[in-house]
Amino acid sequence: FNTTTAPEFACPAWSQPGNAPGGAMADKWAATYLQDAVLRLRNDFGGAALNATLLFAMQQMCSYDTVAFGYSDFCALFTKQEWLDYEYAWDVKFMNTNGATSPLGRALGLGWVNELVSRLTRTPWDPQTQTSENATLNLDPTTFPLDRRFYIDFTHDSTITSVLAALNLPHFDEALPVPDAGHALDANRNFVTSKVVPFAARFVVEVWSCGQADEWV
C-alpha cells in the first residue's frame, strides 16, 4: 500500500471519478469494434446472452491461455481486424489510465523516478520530494543502498507506463482517442502496449562511461 512499484495505492486521488478514464474509454471502444462479433457468435454459446464485455474477456482468455499453455481455443473466434482493435483498446486504456495523457499518469511514475535519481547520483533520497515512496525503506541504507552496480525492481506493466510518462519521453506522449465506427486506426502510433509493456516487459536504465569524466544514461 506504500511502494513506488504499486503507486496507485499511495495516491488518494486514484479512486476519485475521472482520474483513471482509460478503462471506460477501452470499454466504449470494445462496444464499437465487437458489434459484428456479437452478432456472429451469439448462436454458438448455448443461448447465453453475449455482449462486448464477455467477448473482450474471451480475447483476454486467448492471451492468458496462450502464455500459460501455448494455445487457446478462444483465439480463433475473432478476426485479424478484431485483434488489431483489441490491441488498440489496451493502448487506449494504458495511455489514458497510467500514461502521459492520464490525469495521474506522470504523478504515479514520479516516485520511482525520484528513487532512480538517487541511485544514479548516489545521493540519499529526499523526503521532501516524496510521492509514493516508502520513507521507512528509503531512509535506511540497508533497504535502499546507493553503492550497488545494479538494482532490480519488480513491478507492473501499468507502473512502467507511468514511469515512461514521468520521464517526459516525447516518444510515449501522444493522444489516443476512442475512434468512431469504421475509423481507421493509426498504424504508425508510437504507443503500442504489446510492444512497450508486453508480458514480461522490462525497462532498463544503463549508465555508460567511456573512459572520460562524462557519464551517459
N, C-alpha and C positions, 0 to 999 in steps of 0.2 A: 504493500500500500504506500510505500515511500521509497521509490527507487527510480533512477533515470531509465532503466530498461522497461518500465511499465509506467510511463509518466502520467497517463490519464487518471490513475488512482490518486495522485497527489494534486490534481487540478480540480478545484471546486467547480469551475465553470464547465467541466466536461459534460455533466449531466443536465445542463441547462438547455432549454429548447433553442434550436437554431445554431448551436455551436459545433455540431457534427452532422452537416447536411448531406454528406456523401451517401449514406445508406438510403435515405429517401430518394435521392436522385437516381441511384442504381435501380431501386425498385420501380421507379417511374419508367426508366428505360427498358427494364425487363418486361413490363406490362405491354410495351410497344413492340419490341422485336420478337416476343414469343407468341404473338396473337395467332400466327399461322400454325405454330406447333401445337397450341391448344386445340385447334380445330382438327389438325392432322392426327393427333394421338388420343383424342377424347374417347374413342370407341375401343381402345386397346387395353383399358385398365379395369375391366370388370364392373363398369358402371360408376367408378369413382369420379367425383367431380374435379376435373383438372383445372388448374389456374396457373398464372405465370409464376406465382410463388413456389408451387410444387415443382414445376418444370425447372426453375432456376436451381432448386435444391437437387434435382436429378443431375443437372450439369455439374454441380459441386461433387456429387457422388462419383461421377465419372473421374474427376481429377483425383479425389482421395483414394478411390478403389485402385486406380492405375498406379499411384505411388506405393500403395500397400501391397497390391497383388500383381501388378504388371498388366492388368486388363480389367475392363469394366463393360458390362452389357449396356450400361446407360449411355455410353459414348456414341453408339451408332444411331441413337434416337434422333439426333439433331444434324442439321445440315452444316456445311462448312461456313456459310454466312452466319448462321446462328451461333457458331463457336466464335467467330470474329466479333459478333455483337456481345457475346458473353464476356469476352476479354475486355471489351470497352467498358462494360458495366463495372468491372473491377477497377479499371483505370479511373473512372468517374468517382467510385467510392473511395479509393485510397487518396486521390488528389484532393477531394473536397472534404474528407474527414481528417486526414493526417498530413496532407501535403501542403504545398505553398499557397494554394488558393483556399485552404480551410481557415476559418476564423481563429483556430487554435494551433494550426499545424506547426508554425515556427516556435511557438511557446512550448509545445510538447517536446521538441527536439533540443531546446536550449540547454537543459540541464546536462545532457550528455556532452554537448559541445563545450560547456564550462569545464567539465572533467577532462575532455580532450586537451583543452588549452593548458590546464595544469600539468598534464602528462607531457605535452610537447615542450613546455617551457621549464618543466621540473620545478615549479613553484607551488607552494601549498594552496589548496583550494580555498577560495574566498567566500566565507559565509554570507557576505553582503550581496553576492550575486545569486544566491540560492533560489532555485525554482523547484524542480522535482528531486534534487539531490538529497541523499540521506546524510545529514550532518554528523550523526554518530559515527558512521563509517568513514566519511571523508575527512574528518578531523583526526583520525587515528592512522598513523603511518603504517601500522601493521595491516590494516584492511584497505588503505588507499596509498600504497607506496608510489614513489616518484622516481625510483632509480632502476627500473627494470628495462630490459632490452625490448620486451614486447608485452602487450596487455591483450587480454581476450575478454570480451563481454558477450553474453548470450542473451538474445532479446527477440523481439517480434518483427515481422515484416513491416507492420504499421509504424513501429518506432524508428526503423531505418528510414522510412519515408519522411518522418518528421525531422530526423537529423539532416537529411538532404535539404529540407525546407529551411531549417535554421542556418545552414551554411550558406544560404543565398546563392546557390548554384543556378545560374540562369537556364541551364540545360533542362532543369527539372521544374521550371516555373512557367506553366502555361495553362490557359483556361481550357477546361474540358467540360463543355456544356452537355445537357441532355438533348440529343438530336430529335427532330421530328421524324415521323414515319417516312421511310423512303429516302431519308437524308444519308448521303454517303459519309462514311467515317473518314477521318483524316489518317490515312495510312502512313504519313510521314511525321506523326506526332512523336515527341521525344519520350514522354512518359508512358511506357507500356509496362504494366505491372508484371507480366510474365517474363519480362526481360530485366526490369530493375530490381524487383523483390520477388523472385520465384521461390518455389520450395527450396529450402536450404540456402537462402540468399546470404551473401557475405558482403560486408562493407569494410574495405581495408584502407587504412591510412598508413603510409610509409614515410619515413624521414630519410632523405638521401644526402650524403655528404661526399663530395668528390675530391677530397684531399685538401680543400681550402676551408676558410673560416665559414663560408656561407653554407647553410643547410636549406634543403628544399623539401616541402611537404607535398 
